Amino acid sequence: FPSHDRKGCKSMTVKDLNITFDAYRKMFAFAKLADGKEVIGLLVINESDKGLLVEDVLLPKQEVSGASCKMLPDKDITDYAENNPNKIKGWWHSHNTMGTFHSGTDDTTLNGWGGGKTLYAISIVVSLPAEMKAWIQYFNPIEIDKAEIPINVIMPDSEDFVSKCKLEIEDFCLCLS
């Protein structure tokens, strides 16, 4: 992933999507702080042999309401995209408490994302208190309709945290043989 077939055409298959714990927390914090309104953001994605990883989420300037959100021109986001080519590969947005589904607006946004210049785009919808679903849309080498993909939240691997847990399990768990 991504790979090249024998004709030299770049292709990929994504079985699931990984997201850092911090990116996950930011999405839900933004959704909660929007106070009953929808909010939209961009996904900073890293590709590797292990798959796709949402490393961060960016919050652009936007107009928001209880049932919609629209990105506005934002120099900071434009500068980020220019300085980090091929890192913004999709978007996320909240549905407040309406559930996680792909609306007609979501479909239109996803279908317009590629512009024939990208291999794929990712869409994540979050709903309070803590629902989340993701979709992938392939554009090249051929366009394939969106498909839902599982999301794995990558928890931080803190040695200090693991050490504390190890001490607790040694202190509180009796081994029966």
QUIVEN-V594686 format. One record per helix or strand of 3 or more residues. SS is the DSSP state (hx for helix, st for strand). FROM is the first residue (numbers start at 0). LEN is the number of residues. If there is no record, write none. Layout:
ss = (SS	SS)
from = (FROM	FROM)
len = (LEN	LEN)
This chain:
ss = (st	hx	st	st	st	st	hx	st	hx	st	st	st	hx)
from = (15	20	39	50	61	68	74	87	103	119	130	143	158)
len = (5	13	9	8	3	3	9	7	10	8	8	11	14)
